[in-house]
Amino acid sequence: MKSQTLGLLFCILGLNIVPPVFAEPLESRQVAIEAGEFVMGDTYCADEQSNSDWCNDETPHTVRLDSFLIDKYEVTNADYAKCFEAGECAPNALHEDRPGEFNRPGQPVAFVTWQDAMTYCQWKGGRLPTEAEWERAAQGKNLGGAHFGKKYNQGAPRDGGELHANSNGLFDMMGNVYEWTLDGYGPSSTEGVQVNPKGAETAKDKVIRGGSWNSPPHYLRVSDRVARSPELRYSDVGFRCITSPK
């Protein structure tokens, strides 16, 4: 309806402008992902890597999700600083050798634990996305621009939103920083249709998704799953939040 209204307004004004796919107010920082079924996982590991240990956890399976709203951008240093100033979030650490290269206001916040990320999302009225929610939001014909392949001792994240968005209107889903998800790392059930699945509750590690500024190309895949300790802070891991539709 909003898109139709914008189109009518443009016609009245005599402007040859095509309304955006996501007809949201300019100040909106989230995108709506509709409820429905999709195929989670990929055959890349079987087809290209002979089911190597590092990628044999991506067996395709059908998932059904409720609708949700997800941040267009990874949470930035400036965003996180507001939560710290409000007395809700713990301070994020800085790179010991190159703090200035990770501390620009527009860069995605890094050096935050899984709990730090959850605390921020809860402060904003949401939570971290599940693996399934993250993967659904990352899928599409266009995966978006990606910042990756930089040397660990030289590279750093770039400011969020500088590259083009993916098919769902989301920026930096691939590369820049990995993103914490809600789920514990464990095998995915592939029997039948999984409805709003969540990860292993007793798992030691949490799942991160999307690749980062120092990832090689084969890690920048929508289906790639990586386990990291939720208690540690990493220079290549940040996050974004989701909320439920009102």
C-alpha positions as CSV (number, residue, x, y, z in Angstrom):
1,M,0.0,0.0,0.0
2,K,2.8,2.4,0.9
3,S,4.5,1.6,-2.4
4,Q,1.3,2.3,-4.4
5,T,0.8,5.6,-2.5
6,L,4.3,6.7,-3.4
7,G,3.8,5.7,-7.0
8,L,0.6,7.7,-7.2
9,L,2.3,10.7,-5.6
10,F,5.2,10.6,-8.1
11,C,2.7,10.5,-11.0
12,I,0.8,13.5,-9.6
13,L,4.0,15.4,-9.4
14,G,5.1,14.4,-12.9
15,L,8.2,12.6,-11.6
16,N,9.5,9.6,-13.5
17,I,10.6,7.7,-10.4
18,V,10.2,4.0,-9.6
19,P,9.2,3.4,-5.9
20,P,11.6,1.3,-3.9
21,V,10.9,-2.4,-3.3
22,F,10.8,-1.7,0.5
23,A,8.6,1.4,0.7
24,E,9.6,2.4,4.2
25,P,10.1,5.8,5.8
26,L,13.7,7.0,5.2
27,E,14.4,6.9,8.9
28,S,13.5,3.2,9.1
29,R,16.5,1.0,9.9
30,Q,14.7,-2.4,9.5
31,V,13.3,-4.5,6.7
32,A,10.3,-6.8,6.9
33,I,10.9,-10.4,6.0
34,E,7.6,-12.2,5.2
35,A,6.5,-15.5,6.8
36,G,6.9,-18.6,4.6
37,E,8.9,-21.6,3.7
38,F,12.4,-21.7,2.2
39,V,15.2,-24.2,1.7
40,M,18.0,-23.7,4.2
41,G,21.5,-25.1,3.5
42,D,23.2,-25.9,0.2
43,T,24.8,-28.7,-1.9
44,Y,28.1,-26.8,-2.2
45,C,29.9,-29.0,0.3
46,A,28.8,-32.3,-1.4
47,D,29.3,-31.0,-5.0
48,E,32.5,-29.0,-4.6
49,Q,34.2,-30.2,-1.4
50,S,33.4,-34.0,-1.2
51,N,31.6,-33.3,2.1
52,S,34.8,-32.0,3.9
53,D,34.6,-31.7,7.6
54,W,34.6,-27.9,7.5
55,C,31.3,-27.7,5.6
56,N,29.4,-30.9,6.0
57,D,26.8,-29.3,8.2
58,E,24.9,-27.6,5.5
59,T,22.5,-30.3,4.3
60,P,19.5,-28.7,2.5
61,H,16.2,-28.9,4.4
62,T,12.9,-27.0,4.4
63,V,12.2,-24.4,7.1
64,R,9.0,-22.5,7.8
65,L,9.4,-19.1,9.6
66,D,7.1,-16.5,11.0
67,S,7.6,-12.9,9.8
68,F,10.2,-10.7,11.4
69,L,11.9,-7.4,11.1
70,I,15.7,-7.3,10.7
71,D,18.2,-4.5,10.8
72,K,19.3,-3.1,7.4
73,Y,22.8,-2.5,8.8
74,E,25.2,-4.2,11.2
75,V,25.2,-2.4,14.6
76,T,27.9,0.3,14.4
77,N,30.3,1.6,17.0
78,A,28.2,4.7,17.3
79,D,25.0,2.6,17.8
80,Y,26.7,0.5,20.5
81,A,28.1,3.6,22.3
82,K,24.6,4.9,22.9
83,C,23.7,1.6,24.7
84,F,26.9,2.0,26.8
85,E,26.1,5.6,27.6
86,A,22.6,4.5,28.7
87,G,24.2,2.2,31.2
88,E,22.9,-1.0,29.6
89,C,25.8,-2.3,27.6
90,A,29.3,-3.3,28.7
91,P,32.1,-1.5,26.8
92,N,33.4,-3.3,23.7
93,A,37.1,-4.0,23.7
94,L,39.5,-2.5,21.1
95,H,42.2,-4.1,18.9
96,E,45.3,-4.0,21.0
97,D,47.7,-3.1,18.2
98,R,45.4,-1.0,15.8
99,P,42.5,0.4,17.9
100,G,42.0,3.4,15.6
101,E,41.3,1.1,12.6
102,F,38.4,-0.5,14.4
103,N,36.9,2.4,16.2
104,R,35.3,4.7,13.5
105,P,31.7,5.6,14.4
106,G,30.3,4.1,11.2
107,Q,32.2,0.8,11.4
108,P,30.3,-2.3,12.6
109,V,31.0,-2.8,16.3
110,A,33.4,-5.7,17.0
111,F,35.1,-7.2,20.1
112,V,31.6,-7.9,21.7
113,T,30.7,-11.2,23.3
114,W,27.5,-13.0,22.3
115,Q,25.9,-11.8,25.6
116,D,27.0,-8.2,24.8
117,A,25.2,-8.5,21.5
118,M,22.1,-10.0,23.1
119,T,22.0,-7.2,25.7
120,Y,22.1,-4.5,23.0
121,C,19.3,-6.2,21.0
122,Q,17.2,-6.5,24.1
123,W,17.8,-2.8,24.9
124,K,16.5,-2.1,21.4
125,G,13.4,-4.2,22.0
126,G,14.5,-7.3,20.0
127,R,17.0,-10.1,20.0
128,L,19.6,-11.8,17.8
129,P,18.3,-13.7,14.8
130,T,18.2,-17.4,14.7
131,E,20.4,-19.1,12.1
132,A,17.3,-19.8,10.0
133,E,16.1,-16.2,10.2
134,W,19.6,-14.9,9.3
135,E,19.8,-17.2,6.3
136,R,16.4,-16.4,5.0
137,A,17.2,-12.7,5.2
138,A,20.6,-13.3,3.4
139,Q,19.2,-15.3,0.5
140,G,18.3,-13.8,-2.8
141,K,19.4,-13.5,-6.4
142,N,21.6,-10.6,-5.4
143,L,23.7,-11.3,-2.2
144,G,24.9,-7.7,-2.0
145,G,28.4,-6.2,-1.9
146,A,31.0,-7.7,0.3
147,H,34.2,-6.5,2.0
148,F,36.5,-9.5,2.4
149,G,39.9,-11.1,1.7
150,K,42.0,-8.7,3.7
151,K,45.1,-9.7,5.6
152,Y,44.4,-10.3,9.3
153,N,47.3,-8.1,10.5
154,Q,46.4,-5.3,8.0
155,G,42.7,-5.3,7.2
156,A,39.7,-4.0,9.2
157,P,35.9,-3.6,8.7
158,R,34.7,-0.7,6.5
159,D,31.9,1.6,7.4
160,G,28.5,-0.1,7.1
161,G,26.2,0.5,4.1
162,E,29.0,1.6,1.7
163,L,28.4,-1.3,-0.7
164,H,25.1,-2.3,-2.5
165,A,22.4,-4.1,-0.6
166,N,21.2,-7.6,-1.2
167,S,17.8,-8.6,-2.8
168,N,16.1,-8.0,0.6
169,G,17.5,-4.5,1.0
170,L,20.1,-5.5,3.7
171,F,23.7,-4.3,3.7
172,D,26.8,-6.3,4.5
173,M,25.2,-9.6,5.0
174,M,28.3,-11.0,3.3
175,G,31.7,-10.0,4.6
176,N,32.7,-7.0,6.7
177,V,32.1,-8.8,10.0
178,Y,30.6,-12.2,10.9
179,E,27.4,-11.8,12.8
180,W,26.4,-13.5,16.0
181,T,23.2,-15.6,15.9
182,L,20.9,-16.7,18.7
183,D,21.6,-20.4,18.1
184,G,24.0,-22.8,19.7
185,Y,26.1,-24.8,17.2
186,G,24.9,-28.3,16.5
187,P,23.6,-30.5,13.8
188,S,20.4,-29.3,12.0
189,S,17.4,-31.6,11.8
190,T,16.6,-32.3,8.2
191,E,13.5,-34.4,8.6
192,G,10.2,-32.9,7.4
193,V,9.5,-29.1,7.7
194,Q,11.3,-27.4,10.5
195,V,9.1,-24.7,12.0
196,N,10.9,-21.7,13.6
197,P,13.9,-23.9,14.4
198,K,16.4,-23.0,17.2
199,G,19.9,-24.3,17.7
200,A,21.2,-26.7,20.3
201,E,20.4,-25.3,23.8
202,T,23.3,-27.1,25.5
203,A,25.9,-26.3,22.9
204,K,29.1,-24.8,24.1
205,D,29.6,-22.6,21.0
206,K,27.3,-20.2,19.2
207,V,26.9,-19.9,15.4
208,I,28.2,-16.9,13.5
209,R,27.3,-16.2,9.9
210,G,28.2,-14.3,6.8
211,G,32.0,-14.1,6.6
212,S,34.2,-11.1,7.4
213,W,36.8,-8.7,6.3
214,N,39.5,-11.3,6.6
215,S,37.6,-14.3,5.1
216,P,38.6,-16.1,1.9
217,P,35.8,-16.1,-0.8
218,H,34.6,-19.7,0.0
219,Y,33.4,-18.5,3.4
220,L,31.2,-15.9,1.9
221,R,28.2,-18.2,1.3
222,V,24.7,-17.8,2.7
223,S,24.7,-21.4,4.0
224,D,28.2,-21.4,5.7
225,R,28.1,-22.1,9.4
226,V,30.9,-21.3,11.8
227,A,31.2,-22.0,15.6
228,R,32.7,-19.5,18.0
229,S,32.9,-19.3,21.8
230,P,30.2,-16.9,23.1
231,E,32.5,-15.7,25.9
232,L,35.3,-14.4,23.6
233,R,35.6,-11.1,21.7
234,Y,36.8,-11.2,18.1
235,S,38.0,-8.5,15.6
236,D,35.9,-10.1,12.9
237,V,32.5,-10.7,14.7
238,G,29.7,-8.2,15.1
239,F,25.9,-8.5,14.9
240,R,22.5,-7.1,13.8
241,C,19.2,-7.4,15.6
242,I,15.6,-8.5,14.7
243,T,12.3,-7.6,16.2
244,S,8.8,-9.0,15.9
245,P,6.2,-7.2,13.7
246,K,3.8,-5.0,15.7
